[in-house]
Amino acid sequence: MADTELSNWFIERLTERYPRHLIDQLEVVLSVIGNYPDYVDDALITFNRLEMTSANELRDIAISLEIESQKKPKKVGTINEKYKDFVAPERTTDIYLSVLQGGVNR
């Protein structure tokens, strides 16, 4: 947890909310830090923003952030291998104007 002020706030919040179960809460926090080190800071920021109250919620946020980061963006417009070597013919606009005016395509 890089932001010490936010980390202190978090520990104080856990202490106020769970005085009898603080050790259990801190064990969950330690497991989150160990299992999701890349997402702890963002999870803590989200935790604060959403005004959450338990270490389990911090864990859930970290898991959610990890899952979202693993999703690969979908490819836009994949090439069909069957048609990849085809080239569309280029025509002049006169042909299209002739057809639109009722003429025959030459």
matplotlib code that plots the C-alpha trace (Angstrom):
import matplotlib.pyplot as plt

x = [0.0, 1.8, -0.4, 0.3, -2.4, -5.1, -3.6, -3.8, -7.3, -8.1, -6.6, -8.4, -11.6, -11.1, -10.2, -13.3, -15.6, -14.2, -12.3, -12.9, -12.1, -9.2, -6.7, -9.0, -9.5, -5.7, -5.1, -7.4, -5.6, -2.2, -3.6, -4.8, -1.5, 0.3, -2.1, -3.0, 0.0, -0.6, -4.2, -4.1, -3.6, -6.5, -8.7, -8.0, -8.9, -12.2, -12.8, -12.6, -14.7, -17.5, -17.3, -16.9, -16.2, -14.4, -11.3, -13.4, -14.7, -11.2, -10.4, -13.4, -12.5, -8.9, -10.2, -12.6, -9.7, -7.6, -10.3, -11.0, -7.3, -7.2, -10.0, -8.6, -10.2, -12.2, -10.6, -12.4, -12.9, -11.2, -9.9, -11.6, -8.7, -10.8, -11.0, -7.9, -6.2, -9.1, -8.9, -12.0, -12.1, -11.8, -14.3, -14.7, -17.7, -19.0, -20.1, -22.2, -23.7, -24.6, -26.4, -28.2, -29.4, -31.0, -28.2, -26.6, -23.3, -20.6]
y = [0.0, 3.0, 5.8, 5.8, 8.3, 6.1, 3.0, 4.6, 5.6, 2.0, 0.5, 3.0, 2.2, -1.5, -0.9, 1.2, -1.2, -4.6, -4.1, -7.7, -9.2, -6.9, -9.7, -11.6, -8.5, -7.8, -11.4, -10.9, -7.6, -9.4, -12.1, -9.5, -7.8, -11.1, -12.4, -9.2, -6.8, -5.0, -4.2, -3.3, 0.4, 0.7, -1.5, 0.7, 3.8, 2.2, 0.9, 4.5, 5.9, 3.4, 3.8, 0.1, -1.3, -4.8, -6.4, -8.9, -6.1, -5.0, -8.6, -8.7, -5.4, -6.6, -9.8, -7.8, -5.6, -8.6, -10.2, -7.0, -6.6, -10.1, -9.6, -9.1, -6.5, -8.0, -7.7, -5.3, -6.6, -9.9, -10.9, -13.9, -16.1, -17.3, -13.9, -12.2, -12.3, -10.8, -7.2, -5.2, -3.8, -0.1, 1.6, 5.2, 7.1, 7.4, 3.8, 4.4, 7.6, 5.8, 3.1, 5.6, 7.5, 4.3, 3.5, 0.1, -0.7, -0.8]
z = [0.0, -1.3, 0.1, 3.8, 4.6, 2.9, 4.5, 8.0, 7.4, 6.3, 9.4, 11.6, 9.9, 10.5, 14.1, 14.8, 12.9, 14.0, 17.4, 18.4, 15.0, 14.0, 13.7, 11.3, 9.3, 9.1, 8.1, 5.1, 4.3, 4.4, 2.1, -0.3, -0.4, -1.0, -3.6, -5.5, -5.0, -8.3, -7.4, -3.7, -4.2, -6.7, -4.6, -1.5, -3.5, -4.7, -1.1, 0.2, -2.6, -2.1, 1.7, 2.3, 5.7, 5.7, 4.5, 2.6, 0.5, -0.2, -1.3, -3.5, -5.2, -5.8, -7.3, -9.6, -10.7, -11.5, -13.6, -15.5, -16.3, -17.7, -20.1, -23.6, -25.8, -28.6, -32.1, -34.3, -37.8, -38.2, -41.6, -43.2, -44.4, -47.4, -48.9, -47.7, -51.2, -53.1, -54.3, -55.0, -58.5, -58.9, -61.1, -62.2, -61.0, -64.6, -64.5, -61.4, -62.8, -66.0, -64.1, -61.9, -64.9, -66.3, -68.7, -69.1, -67.4, -70.0]

ax = plt.figure().add_subplot(projection="3d")
ax.plot(x, y, z, "-o")
ax.set_aspect("equal")
plt.show()
